[in-house]
Amino acid sequence: MDFELDLTDLLMGSALADIYDAKILIVDDNPSNVALLEAVLEEEEYKNIYSTTDPFQVLPLYREHQFDLILLDIRMPGMSGIEVLQQLGAVTRDDFLPVIVLTAQTDQDTRQKALEAGAKDFITKPFEDWEVLLRIQNTLQTRLFYTRQIVRADLLENEVIKRTTEIRETQFEIVQCLGAAGELRDNETGAHVKRMSHICSLLASKRGLGKDFSTLLLYASTMHDVGKIGIPDSILLKPGKLSPEEWQVMKQHPKIGARIIGDHDSSIISLARETALYHHEKWDGTGYPHGIAGDKIPVSARIAAISDVFDALTSARPYKQAWPVEKALEVIREESGKHFEPIMVELFVENLPEIIEIKNRYLDQEIY
């Protein structure tokens, strides 16, 4: 895809320039060795060369400059190259920092300790210029490849996040549209959907269910009554009281809603189905369509139930006047332990000012 082509151009286009722009630190207590290495690297046109004869300065210098390669002597007064490697290892666990050891000691014990401490290669003193340059070039190419892979991984991760966000936003949009369709079918306005869903999200947050769940419920709860699409007009829009037979038909809308939403692995679709199917269940088991009780009712539906009833009671409809908040609150308190979970009633009362603010923010004349 285009993204991959752009990434390849970005990473491969200036490979050689990247190597010669690398930050290289020379560490040797002998100034003559430092001067020789600096001359060799400058002759090869490496641009960012740093040096020190003090091993205690390596860690501070690395923190300041974030070197791409370190040429490190092993035998130095005060702190050995092995100890320097151990210091660097403690601060570069998540990075690939190439260190080439410069040493006249070729014994197995020294080489083993240096490799265990993090050295990537060795140059034996006295050294040939061509060997130093080739080992540096090879090591920097490895460093460059590592850096490219990290950049590529970061860019791909960002692309995945972007695409995932787009998919989720599309799902949210579809869910909201279906939710609005269900309410408009029932002579409701989209403002009810907004009020109810924002109250659900608020209560989920106050209950400590986390930001992700609260956000999902904000969108999922908009579909709580989408099943009303499947109820005949003669029943759904009837101005008077429903007959027992009509009421049995009306009570099927949660199941119809669950069928409309479907059974999908998507977190928002799954939560929307759950809320639609169970939001008319009651804490004492007298609700519908399944008559389940207590903790068997999903928490999303327990939240949706109290949010939906409160907004329905306090909203004007063609067949009724809006109830005062105090009267609706009285009913909610009376239904604690019966229709509603007692904890949800307590949470609702505690957060009433914010709930009223939501009601005032989304008025019925604001069509969804």
C-alpha positions in Angstrom: 0.0 0.0 0.0 1.1 3.6 -0.4 1.9 3.9 3.3 4.5 1.0 3.0 6.1 2.7 -0.1 6.4 6.0 1.7 7.9 4.3 4.7 10.5 2.4 2.5 11.5 5.7 0.8 11.8 7.4 4.2 14.0 4.7 5.7 16.2 3.7 2.7 16.7 7.0 0.9 19.5 8.4 3.1 21.1 5.3 4.5 24.7 6.3 3.8 24.2 9.8 5.1 22.7 8.4 8.3 25.8 6.3 9.0 28.2 9.3 8.6 25.9 11.5 10.7 26.1 9.0 13.5 27.2 10.2 17.0 30.4 8.4 18.0 32.1 8.5 21.4 35.7 7.6 21.8 36.7 6.5 25.4 40.4 5.9 26.1 42.6 7.2 28.9 45.5 7.6 26.5 45.2 10.9 24.6 47.3 9.6 21.8 44.9 6.8 21.1 42.0 9.2 21.1 43.7 11.6 18.7 44.5 8.7 16.3 40.9 7.5 16.3 39.6 11.0 15.8 41.9 11.5 12.8 40.9 8.2 11.2 37.2 9.0 11.6 37.5 12.6 10.4 39.5 11.4 7.3 36.5 9.1 6.5 34.2 12.2 7.0 32.3 11.1 10.0 30.7 14.3 11.3 29.8 13.9 14.9 32.8 12.6 16.9 33.1 13.0 20.7 35.8 11.9 23.0 36.9 11.6 26.6 39.8 10.2 28.6 37.7 10.0 31.7 35.5 6.9 32.1 33.4 8.6 34.7 32.2 11.0 32.0 30.7 8.3 29.7 27.3 8.0 31.3 26.7 11.8 31.6 27.8 12.2 28.0 25.6 9.4 26.8 22.6 10.9 28.6 23.3 14.2 27.0 24.0 13.1 23.4 22.4 9.6 23.0 25.4 8.2 21.0 24.9 5.7 18.2 28.3 4.0 18.8 30.9 4.0 21.6 34.6 2.9 21.1 35.6 1.9 24.6 39.0 1.0 26.1 38.9 -1.8 28.7 41.9 -1.0 30.9 41.4 2.5 32.4 42.3 4.0 35.8 39.4 4.4 38.3 36.8 2.6 36.3 37.3 -0.2 33.8 35.6 -0.5 30.5 33.7 -3.5 31.9 32.2 -1.2 34.6 31.4 1.4 32.1 29.5 -1.2 30.0 27.6 -2.3 33.1 26.6 1.4 33.8 25.4 1.8 30.2 23.5 -1.4 30.3 21.4 -0.2 33.2 20.1 2.8 31.2 19.9 1.3 27.7 17.8 -1.8 28.3 15.2 -0.8 25.7 17.7 0.4 23.2 20.4 -1.1 21.0 23.7 0.8 21.8 26.7 -0.7 20.0 29.9 -0.7 21.9 33.2 -1.7 20.3 35.8 -2.6 22.8 39.4 -1.4 22.2 41.8 -3.6 24.1 45.3 -5.1 24.0 44.0 -7.8 26.3 43.1 -10.8 24.2 42.6 -13.4 26.9 39.3 -15.3 27.0 38.2 -14.1 30.4 38.4 -10.4 29.3 36.5 -11.1 26.1 33.8 -13.1 27.9 33.3 -10.4 30.6 33.0 -7.7 27.9 30.5 -9.6 25.9 28.4 -10.4 29.0 28.4 -6.7 29.9 27.1 -5.8 26.4 30.0 -5.3 24.1 29.1 -6.0 20.4 32.6 -6.3 18.9 36.4 -6.1 19.6 39.3 -4.2 18.1 42.7 -5.4 19.2 45.4 -2.8 19.9 47.5 -1.9 17.9 44.9 -1.7 15.2 44.8 -1.2 11.4 42.9 1.8 10.1 40.9 -0.3 7.6 39.9 -2.7 10.2 38.6 0.0 12.5 36.7 1.7 9.7 35.1 -1.6 8.5 34.0 -2.7 12.0 32.6 0.8 12.7 30.7 0.8 9.4 29.3 -2.7 9.9 28.2 -1.9 13.5 26.6 1.3 12.5 24.7 -0.4 9.7 23.3 -2.8 12.3 22.4 0.2 14.5 20.7 1.9 11.6 18.7 -1.2 10.7 17.6 -1.5 14.4 16.5 2.2 14.3 14.6 1.7 11.1 12.8 -1.2 12.5 11.8 0.8 15.6 10.6 3.7 13.4 8.7 1.3 11.2 7.1 -0.4 14.2 6.0 3.0 15.6 4.6 4.2 12.3 2.7 0.9 11.7 1.4 1.1 15.3 0.2 4.6 14.7 -1.5 3.5 11.4 -3.2 0.6 13.2 -4.4 3.0 15.9 -5.7 5.4 13.2 -7.5 2.7 11.3 -9.0 1.2 14.5 -10.2 4.6 15.6 -11.9 5.1 12.2 -13.6 1.7 12.5 -14.8 2.5 16.0 -16.1 5.9 15.0 -18.0 4.3 12.1 -19.5 1.8 14.5 -20.5 4.6 16.9 -22.1 6.5 14.1 -24.1 3.5 13.0 -25.2 2.7 16.5 -26.4 6.3 17.1 -28.3 6.3 13.9 -30.1 3.1 14.7 -30.8 4.3 18.2 -32.4 7.5 16.8 -34.5 5.5 14.4 -35.9 3.5 17.3 -36.9 6.6 19.2 -38.4 8.5 16.3 -40.5 5.4 15.5 -42.0 5.9 19.0 -42.8 9.6 18.5 -39.7 10.4 20.6 -37.0 12.9 19.8 -33.3 12.2 19.5 -32.9 14.4 22.6 -34.2 11.6 24.7 -31.6 9.3 23.3 -28.9 11.8 24.1 -30.1 12.5 27.6 -30.5 8.8 28.4 -27.1 7.8 27.0 -25.2 10.6 28.7 -26.8 9.8 32.0 -25.8 6.1 31.5 -22.2 7.1 30.8 -22.2 9.4 33.8 -23.5 6.7 36.2 -21.1 4.1 34.8 -18.2 6.5 35.5 -19.4 7.2 39.0 -19.7 3.5 39.6 -16.1 3.1 38.9 -16.5 1.0 35.7 -13.7 2.9 33.9 -13.4 5.4 31.1 -13.5 2.8 28.3 -16.7 1.2 29.5 -18.4 4.5 30.2 -17.6 5.7 26.7 -18.9 2.4 25.1 -22.1 2.7 27.1 -22.6 6.3 26.0 -23.0 5.0 22.4 -24.3 1.5 23.1 -27.2 2.7 25.2 -28.6 4.8 22.4 -29.9 1.5 20.9 -31.8 0.4 24.0 -35.2 0.7 22.3 -34.2 -0.1 18.7 -36.5 -3.1 18.9 -39.6 -0.8 18.7 -39.0 -0.7 15.0 -40.6 -4.2 14.9 -43.7 -3.2 16.9 -46.9 -2.5 14.8 -48.0 1.1 14.6 -51.4 0.2 16.0 -49.7 -0.8 19.3 -46.7 1.4 19.4 -48.6 4.6 18.6 -51.8 3.8 20.5 -52.8 6.8 22.6 -54.7 4.8 25.2 -53.8 1.9 27.5 -52.7 -1.3 25.8 -54.8 -4.4 26.1 -53.2 -7.5 27.7 -52.6 -9.0 24.3 -51.1 -5.7 22.9 -48.9 -5.5 26.0 -47.5 -9.0 25.3 -46.5 -7.8 21.8 -44.9 -4.6 23.2 -42.9 -6.7 25.6 -41.2 -8.4 22.7 -39.2 -5.2 21.7 -36.1 -6.1 23.8 -35.8 -9.4 22.0 -36.5 -7.8 18.6 -33.8 -5.2 19.4 -31.3 -7.9 20.3 -32.0 -9.6 16.9 -31.6 -6.3 15.0 -28.3 -5.6 16.7 -27.0 -9.1 16.2 -24.4 -11.2 18.0 -21.0 -9.7 17.1 -17.6 -9.7 18.8 -17.3 -6.0 18.5 -17.3 -4.5 22.1 -19.8 -1.8 21.3 -22.2 -4.1 19.4 -22.1 -6.6 22.1 -22.8 -4.0 24.8 -25.6 -2.5 22.7 -27.2 -5.9 22.3 -26.9 -6.6 26.1 -28.4 -3.2 27.0 -31.3 -3.5 24.5 -32.2 -7.1 25.7 -32.1 -6.6 29.4 -33.0 -2.9 30.1 -36.6 -3.8 31.1 -35.5 -6.4 33.6 -36.2 -5.5 37.2 -34.0 -6.0 40.3 -36.7 -8.2 42.0 -37.2 -10.4 38.9 -40.6 -9.0 37.8 -39.3 -7.4 34.6 -39.3 -8.7 31.0 -38.5 -10.4 28.7 -36.7 -13.1 30.8 -37.7 -12.2 34.4 -34.1 -12.4 35.7 -33.2 -10.7 39.0 -30.4 -9.1 40.9 -26.8 -9.5 39.7 -28.0 -11.7 36.8 -29.0 -8.5 35.1 -26.0 -7.0 33.4 -24.8 -3.8 35.0 -25.2 -2.0 31.7 -28.9 -2.8 31.7 -29.3 -1.8 35.4 -27.8 1.6 34.6 -29.9 1.9 31.4 -33.1 1.0 33.3 -32.9 3.8 35.9 -31.6 6.4 33.3 -34.4 5.5 30.8 -37.2 5.6 33.4 -36.1 9.0 34.9 -35.9 10.7 31.5 -39.2 9.2 30.4 -41.0 10.4 33.6 -39.5 13.9 33.4 -40.2 14.4 29.7 -43.4 15.7 28.0 -45.0 13.4 25.5 -48.2 13.8 23.4 -50.0 11.6 25.9 -48.6 13.0 29.1 -47.1 16.0 30.9 -43.5 16.0 32.2 -43.3 15.1 35.8 -41.4 17.4 38.2 -37.9 16.1 39.1 -38.9 15.7 42.7 -41.9 13.5 41.9 -39.8 11.3 39.5 -37.1 11.0 42.2 -39.7 9.9 44.7 -40.8 7.1 42.4 -37.2 6.0 41.9 -36.5 5.9 45.6 -39.7 3.9 46.1 -38.6 1.4 43.5 -35.2 0.8 45.1 -34.8 -3.0 45.6 -37.8 -3.6 43.4 -37.4 -2.1 39.9 -33.9 -0.7 40.5 -30.7 -2.0 42.1 -30.4 -0.1 45.5 -26.8 0.9 44.7 -27.9 2.4 41.5 -30.6 4.4 43.3 -28.0 5.8 45.7 -25.6 6.7 42.9 -28.4 8.4 41.0 -29.5 10.5 43.9 -25.9 11.5 44.8 -25.3 12.7 41.2 -28.6 14.3 40.6 -27.2 17.8 40.0 -25.1 16.5 37.1 -28.0 14.5 35.7 -30.2 17.6 35.8 -27.4 19.4 33.9 -27.5 16.8 31.2 -31.3 17.2 30.9 -31.0 20.9 30.5 -28.2 20.5 27.9 -30.3 18.3 25.5 -33.8 19.7 25.3 -36.6 18.1 23.3 -36.6 20.7 20.6 -33.1 19.7 19.7 -33.8 16.9 17.2 -31.1 14.3 17.2 
